[in-house]
C-alpha cells in the first residue's frame, strides 16, 4: 500500500513540476523545446454526445502533455525505483 501511494506521489510531482518547467522555459530560446506540447483526447469544443431523447449526455476528455513533463515523469519513475521502503 505504501508503494502505491509513493508511486502516485512521484507521478503527480513529475506532472506538476513538468508543467511548471514547461511554462518557465517557454520564453528561453535554447530551452523552448521543453515547452512543446500535444493535446490528446476528445476536445471539449466538439464533445461526444449521447442523445436519448429524454436525456442528453456529452462526454469529453482532453489531456495536454509537454516534453518537460515526459522528462520529469521519467525522472520520477527513476527516483521511485531507487527509493528504499522499510
N, C-alpha and C positions, 0 to 999 in steps of 0.2 A: 504494500500500500504506500509506503514511504517513497519507493522508487517511482511509482506512477505520479504522485504529486510533484516530485522533484523534476521529472521529465516535463510535465505540464508547465511548471515554473520556468524551466530553462527555455522551452519553446516560446512561451509568451514574452519572456525577456528578450529573446532573439528577435521576435517580430517587432516589438516596440522600439528596441534600440536600432534596428534596421530602418524602420520608418523615420526615426529621428535623424539618423545618419544620412539617409537619402535626402531629407529635407535640408539639412545643413550643407550638403555637398552640391546642391543644385546650381549654385552660382559660381562655384570654383571650376575654372576651365579644365584642369587636369584630373579632377575628381568627378566631373559631371556624369561620367558613365555609371556611377553608383546610383544616380537618380533615375536611370532608365527604368521604366515600369510598364507592365502589361496588365490589362483588365481581363478577367476570366469570369464566365458565368452568364446568366440571363439578365440583361440590362433592366434596371428599374424604369427606363423610359419606354421599353417595349416588353412588358411582362407577359408571362404565360397566363392566359385567362381561361378558367373553367366556368362555363355558364350553364347552370342547371335550371334555368327559368325562374325558380323561386330564390335561388341563391347564386351569387356570382363571386367567385374566389379568384384572386390573382396571385401568382407566385413569381418572385424574382429573387435572384441571388447574384451578388457581384462581389468579386474579390480582386483587389489590386495588389500586385506583388512587385517589388523592385529588386534590382541587382544587389543592393546593400542588404536587403532582408534575406536574400538567399545566402549571402556570405555570413551574416550574423546567425542565421539558423544553423548553418553548418558548424560554426564555431560553438554554438550552444550544444549541439549534439556531441561534438568532440569533448567539451567540458563535462557533459553528462556521463560519458563513458569513463572519464578519468576521476569522477567523484567517488570517493570511498564512502560506503554506508556501513554503520555498525548495527 
